[in-house]
Amino acid sequence: MVMIATAYTPGHGCGTITATGMRARYGVVAVDPRVIPLGTHLYIEGYGEAIAADTGSAIKGVRIDLCFDSLAQARAFGRRKVVVHIK
């Protein structure tokens, strides 16, 4: 499915522990659990393997928030459309 992706970095305006209790890190993404259930394994083109383990107040519908290890990486990613494959 095609989704609008944004990027975040733990500790910069958000927490370091996800809604499922995992540590926020690269490969952990926030989703709307009505669209993609928490715990779902994903492959995101241009990002790689990921797990849906977090939610966010702005993440509604076909939006996804990708965790990056550094603020510079998150800012460089910005906001864009991505293709998400459910595994």
C-alpha positions as a printed Julia matrix, in Angstrom:
87×3 Matrix{Float64}:
  0.0    0.0    0.0
  1.1    3.57  -0.58
  1.35   5.66   2.58
  2.48   9.15   3.56
  5.62   8.74   5.66
  7.18  11.12   8.14
 10.26  10.57  10.26
 11.07  10.82  13.94
 13.99  10.35  16.29
 13.57   9.09  19.87
 13.8   11.87  22.43
 13.2   14.74  19.99
  9.59  15.65  20.66
  8.59  12.07  21.38
  9.39   9.33  23.86
 11.95   6.57  23.7
  9.55   3.72  24.54
  6.84   2.76  22.05
  3.17   1.99  22.63
  4.05  -1.72  22.69
  6.91  -1.27  25.18
  9.75  -1.6   22.66
 12.65   0.83  22.59
 12.25   3.29  19.72
 15.03   2.71  17.18
 15.6    2.34  13.44
 13.17  -0.27  12.12
 10.38   0.61  14.54
  7.48   2.5   13.0
  4.31   4.18  14.21
  1.05   3.3   12.51
 -2.7    3.67  12.88
 -3.58   0.24  14.34
 -6.94   0.36  12.54
 -4.97   0.23   9.26
 -1.93  -1.87  10.24
 -2.15  -3.9   13.46
  0.61  -3.4   16.04
  3.17  -6.19  15.81
  2.9   -6.48  12.02
  6.18  -7.0   10.17
  6.64  -4.71   7.19
  9.0   -3.97   4.34
  9.09  -0.28   3.42
 10.68   0.6    0.1
 13.56   3.02   0.66
 13.68   2.22   4.42
 13.85  -1.56   4.82
 12.48  -4.09   7.29
 10.31  -2.69  10.06
  7.84  -3.6   12.77
  4.65  -1.68  13.54
  5.21  -1.09  17.26
  4.1    2.46  17.96
  1.24   4.89  17.49
  1.13   8.65  17.36
 -1.51  11.32  17.73
 -0.89  12.55  14.15
 -0.67   9.05  12.66
 -4.19   8.44  11.39
 -5.29   6.48   8.33
 -2.67   5.77   5.67
  0.17   7.57   7.45
  3.31   6.0    8.89
  6.06   7.47  11.05
  9.52   5.94  10.56
 12.08   5.97  13.37
 15.63   7.05  12.53
 18.73   6.89  14.73
 19.69  10.54  14.28
 17.87  13.83  13.93
 19.89  14.57  10.78
 18.64  11.34   9.15
 15.04  12.09  10.12
 15.24  15.64   8.75
 16.86  14.41   5.52
 14.01  11.91   5.05
 11.36  14.57   5.61
  7.9   13.65   4.42
  7.21  11.54   1.34
  5.1    8.76  -0.1
  6.39   5.24   0.47
  5.27   1.79  -0.6
  4.63  -0.47   2.39
  4.52  -4.26   2.05
  2.89  -6.28   4.81
  4.81  -9.49   5.46
